[in-house]
Amino acid sequence: MKTSSPLISLLLNWRLHAIVVAISVLSEWIGIQSIPVANAKLLFLPLFYAFALCLFLNPNITKFSGKILTKKGASIAAPLIVIGILPFIAKFGTLIGPALPKIAEAGPAMVMQELGNLGTMLIAMPIAVLIFKMGREAIGATYSIAREPNIALISDRYGLKSNEGIGVMGVYVMGTMFGTIYFSLLAGFLATTGWLDPRALAMACGVGSGSMTAACSGTLASAYPTMKDEILAFAGASNLLTNATGLYVAIFIALPFSEWFYKKLSGETASDLTTKEAN
């Protein structure tokens, strides 16, 4: 009789799947809630509750949860996220085709949106260098949204053990932990202010992360139910374009610009960098 491999036995861990199902049911039962904030409101989706409950039951964070789920069992949850998000991304693809005329009407905004990384860098880099006194970690932390392609680029250019590698990995971890919460809350708030067109907000959802895009567009779809399909189509197209063009923008524009910008802010010279590498 053949025994299953350790990987298969971990993937079939009934305790992990039972916990996921229980959290999903509880989160859906709570439903969408909102908190008024001035003239707007913050929307809380079931994804938000699920995330909070998962943190509470993570054996790496709370000691008592180790009796419910082992650290080894929890470690296989991360790669399963990719599998779980695939149906949502597939749905994006089916919505993009019929919406192509409306996407084309958006004009250069859809294509040029990737340059938004430079806009966030102009804000984040000075704060990192001048206020928090960060070193070259600021380059890895601010040049992109720090998803997998961006980590690969930093790893190839500097190595993940470098200061730049520490910066990009720090943002990657924080984005993985809090990115969906931040995006869902921010999208819910902006959706109720009326400051921006819903299609612009939908395009802003496509940052190159499936989970963040899902959280952001899901919140917008709840806020604008009559525009649900249009919002999901714009968000999906934006996310696909970001994945297609984001790495090239990072290689040829964002990373070189972040190097130049960091040197201007910190006063670092080429000789300073050579000395640090030698040490």
C-alpha positions in Angstrom: 0.0 0.0 0.0 1.5 3.4 -1.0 1.7 6.1 1.5 0.9 9.7 0.5 3.8 12.1 0.3 4.3 14.6 3.2 3.3 17.5 0.9 0.0 15.8 -0.1 -0.8 15.0 3.6 -0.2 18.6 4.5 -2.5 19.8 1.7 -5.2 17.4 2.9 -4.9 18.6 6.5 -8.6 18.4 7.5 -8.1 20.6 10.6 -6.8 23.5 8.5 -9.6 23.2 5.9 -12.2 23.0 8.7 -10.9 26.2 10.3 -11.0 28.0 6.9 -14.6 26.8 6.3 -15.7 27.9 9.8 -14.1 31.3 9.5 -15.6 31.8 6.0 -19.1 30.9 7.2 -18.8 33.2 10.3 -17.5 36.1 8.2 -20.2 35.8 5.7 -22.8 35.6 8.5 -21.6 38.9 9.9 -21.9 40.4 6.4 -21.0 43.9 5.2 -20.9 46.5 8.0 -20.1 50.2 7.9 -19.0 53.0 10.2 -19.9 56.6 9.4 -16.8 58.9 9.1 -17.7 62.6 8.5 -19.5 62.7 5.1 -18.3 59.2 4.2 -18.2 55.8 5.7 -15.8 52.9 6.1 -17.1 49.6 4.7 -16.1 46.3 6.4 -16.3 43.3 4.1 -16.3 39.6 5.2 -12.7 39.5 4.0 -11.8 41.9 6.8 -13.3 39.7 9.5 -11.8 36.6 8.0 -8.3 38.2 8.1 -8.7 39.2 11.8 -9.9 35.8 12.8 -7.1 34.1 11.0 -4.6 36.3 12.8 -6.3 35.3 16.1 -6.0 31.6 15.3 -2.4 31.8 13.9 -0.1 29.8 16.1 2.8 32.1 15.1 1.0 35.0 16.7 -1.1 33.6 19.6 0.1 30.8 21.9 -3.2 29.2 22.7 -4.0 28.7 19.0 -1.2 26.1 18.8 -3.6 23.7 20.4 -6.0 24.1 17.4 -3.5 24.3 14.5 0.2 23.6 14.5 2.8 25.9 13.0 3.6 23.3 10.3 -0.1 23.2 9.4 -0.4 26.9 9.2 2.7 27.2 7.0 0.9 25.6 4.1 -1.9 28.2 4.1 0.2 30.8 2.3 0.6 28.9 -1.0 -3.0 27.9 -0.9 -4.0 31.6 -1.1 -2.8 31.6 -4.7 -5.1 28.7 -5.5 -8.0 30.3 -3.7 -7.7 33.6 -5.6 -7.5 32.0 -9.1 -11.3 31.7 -9.6 -11.7 35.4 -8.9 -9.0 36.3 -11.4 -10.6 34.0 -13.9 -13.8 35.8 -13.4 -12.0 39.1 -14.1 -10.8 37.7 -17.4 -14.4 36.8 -18.5 -15.5 40.4 -17.7 -12.7 42.2 -19.5 -13.7 41.2 -23.1 -17.2 42.6 -23.1 -16.0 45.7 -21.4 -13.2 46.5 -23.8 -15.0 49.4 -25.5 -15.6 51.1 -22.2 -11.9 50.4 -21.2 -10.8 52.0 -24.4 -12.9 55.0 -23.7 -10.8 55.5 -20.5 -8.0 56.5 -22.9 -4.3 56.8 -21.8 -5.3 56.7 -18.1 -5.5 52.9 -18.2 -2.1 52.5 -19.9 -0.3 55.2 -18.0 -1.5 54.2 -14.5 1.6 52.2 -13.8 3.5 55.5 -13.4 1.5 55.9 -10.2 4.4 54.0 -8.5 6.5 57.1 -9.1 3.9 59.3 -7.4 3.8 57.2 -4.3 7.6 57.1 -4.2 7.7 60.9 -4.3 5.8 60.8 -1.0 7.2 57.7 0.6 10.9 58.1 -0.1 11.3 61.5 1.7 9.4 60.2 4.7 11.6 57.1 4.8 14.9 58.9 4.4 14.4 62.3 6.1 12.0 61.4 8.9 12.6 57.7 9.7 16.3 58.0 8.7 16.2 54.8 6.7 19.2 53.8 4.6 19.1 52.1 1.2 16.3 49.9 2.6 14.1 52.9 1.4 14.9 52.0 -2.2 13.5 48.5 -1.9 10.6 49.6 0.2 9.3 52.5 -1.9 10.2 51.8 -5.6 7.1 49.5 -6.0 4.3 47.8 -4.3 6.7 45.0 -3.5 5.0 42.0 -5.0 6.7 38.8 -6.3 8.1 40.3 -9.6 9.5 43.3 -7.6 11.2 41.0 -5.1 12.7 39.0 -8.0 14.1 42.2 -9.5 15.6 43.4 -6.2 17.0 39.9 -5.6 18.7 39.9 -9.0 20.0 43.4 -8.7 21.1 43.6 -5.1 20.4 40.2 -3.4 17.7 39.7 -0.7 20.3 39.9 2.1 21.2 43.5 1.0 19.6 46.6 2.5 17.5 47.0 -0.6 16.4 43.3 -0.2 15.4 43.9 3.5 13.4 46.9 2.4 11.4 45.1 -0.3 10.8 42.1 1.9 9.6 44.3 4.8 7.0 45.9 2.6 6.0 42.5 1.1 5.3 41.1 4.5 3.3 44.1 5.6 1.4 44.1 2.3 0.6 40.5 2.7 -0.6 41.0 6.3 -2.4 44.3 6.0 -2.7 45.1 2.3 -6.2 43.7 1.8 -7.5 45.5 4.9 -6.0 48.8 3.9 -7.3 48.6 0.3 -10.8 47.5 1.4 -11.1 50.3 4.0 -9.6 53.0 1.7 -11.8 52.0 -1.3 -14.9 52.0 0.9 -14.1 55.4 2.3 -13.3 57.0 -1.1 -16.3 55.3 -2.8 -18.7 57.1 -0.4 -17.1 60.6 -0.7 -17.9 61.1 -4.3 -14.5 62.7 -4.9 -13.4 60.4 -7.7 -15.1 58.6 -10.5 -15.9 54.9 -9.6 -14.0 53.8 -12.8 -10.9 55.7 -11.6 -11.1 53.9 -8.3 -11.6 50.6 -10.0 -8.4 51.2 -12.1 -6.6 52.0 -8.9 -7.5 48.6 -7.5 -5.3 46.9 -10.1 -2.0 47.1 -8.3 -0.6 43.7 -9.3 -1.9 41.8 -6.3 -4.8 39.4 -6.7 -5.9 39.6 -3.1 -5.6 43.4 -2.9 -7.4 43.8 -6.2 -10.2 41.5 -5.0 -10.6 43.3 -1.7 -10.6 46.8 -3.3 -12.9 46.0 -6.2 -15.2 43.9 -4.0 -15.7 47.0 -1.7 -16.3 49.2 -4.7 -18.8 46.8 -6.2 -20.7 46.8 -2.9 -20.7 50.6 -2.9 -21.9 50.9 -6.5 -24.0 47.7 -7.1 -25.4 49.1 -10.4 -21.8 49.4 -11.8 -20.6 46.0 -10.4 -19.6 44.4 -13.7 -18.0 47.6 -15.0 -16.0 48.0 -11.8 -14.8 44.4 -11.8 -13.9 44.7 -15.5 -11.8 47.9 -15.0 -10.1 46.5 -11.9 -9.3 43.2 -13.7 -8.0 44.9 -16.8 -5.9 47.2 -14.6 -4.5 44.3 -12.7 -3.6 42.4 -15.8 -1.9 45.5 -17.4 0.0 46.1 -14.2 1.3 42.5 -14.2 2.2 42.8 -17.9 3.9 46.2 -17.8 4.8 46.7 -14.1 8.1 44.8 -14.2 9.3 46.7 -17.2 8.4 50.0 -15.6 10.2 48.9 -12.5 13.3 47.9 -14.4 13.7 50.9 -16.7 12.0 53.8 -14.8 11.1 53.1 -11.1 14.2 51.5 -9.8 16.7 53.9 -11.6 14.6 56.8 -10.4 14.5 55.6 -6.8 18.3 55.2 -6.9 18.7 58.8 -8.1 16.1 60.1 -5.7 17.6 58.4 -2.7 21.1 59.8 -3.5 19.6 63.3 -3.7 17.8 63.0 -0.4 20.6 61.2 1.5 23.6 62.8 -0.1 25.1 59.4 -0.7 27.8 59.4 -3.4 29.2 56.5 -5.5 32.3 56.4 -3.3 30.2 56.0 -0.2 28.4 53.0 -1.7 31.7 51.4 -2.8 33.0 51.8 0.8 29.9 50.2 2.3 30.0 47.3 -0.1 33.7 46.8 0.7 32.9 46.7 4.4 
